[in-house]
Amino acid sequence: MCRFARRRRRIQGLGRADATAELPADAPLWMRAAQYLVGVTLFMGFAVLGTWVAVWGEAQYFSGGLPFLGTANVSLARIAFGFGALICWLASVSYAVQGARKLLRRASRRN
């Protein structure tokens, strides 16, 4: 077993998560909230990075592209990063909404 697999098992063992990262039914509410918060934070980090490159990225650092487009490659790169950022923003919002619904549903069942 490689060291990454052992580390993943230790992290999952903290919350007694199974191989699919699902927490057991009796896991505390704060642990579930932390799990969703980490996921939303990761999605938002990717979205912020893509947004930064699309809007404020310096053109001199863009490389590659299609040879016959010339300076239009910078616009193409900004559009690509912007589209990726939009997908990440939508994913972070939908994951946050889904997580909040699950947490609220679980909290209402406990009361």
URSULQUI-V439481 format. One line per field, one symbol per residue. phi: phi as a letter, one per 20 degrees, with the letter a starting at -180 (. if undefined). psi: psi as a letter, one per 20 degrees, with the letter a starting at -180 (. if undefined). Layout:
# URSULQUI-V439481
phi: ???
psi: ???
This chain:
# URSULQUI-V439481
phi: .ffffffffffffgdlfefemefffeffffffffffffffffgffffffffgffedfeffefcnnefeemffffffffffffffffffffffffffffffffffffffffe
psi: prhhhgghhgghhgjkqahjkpqrhjqqhhhgghghggghggghghggghggghgjqphiiprbaphihciihggggggghgghggghghghghhgggggggghghhhhh.
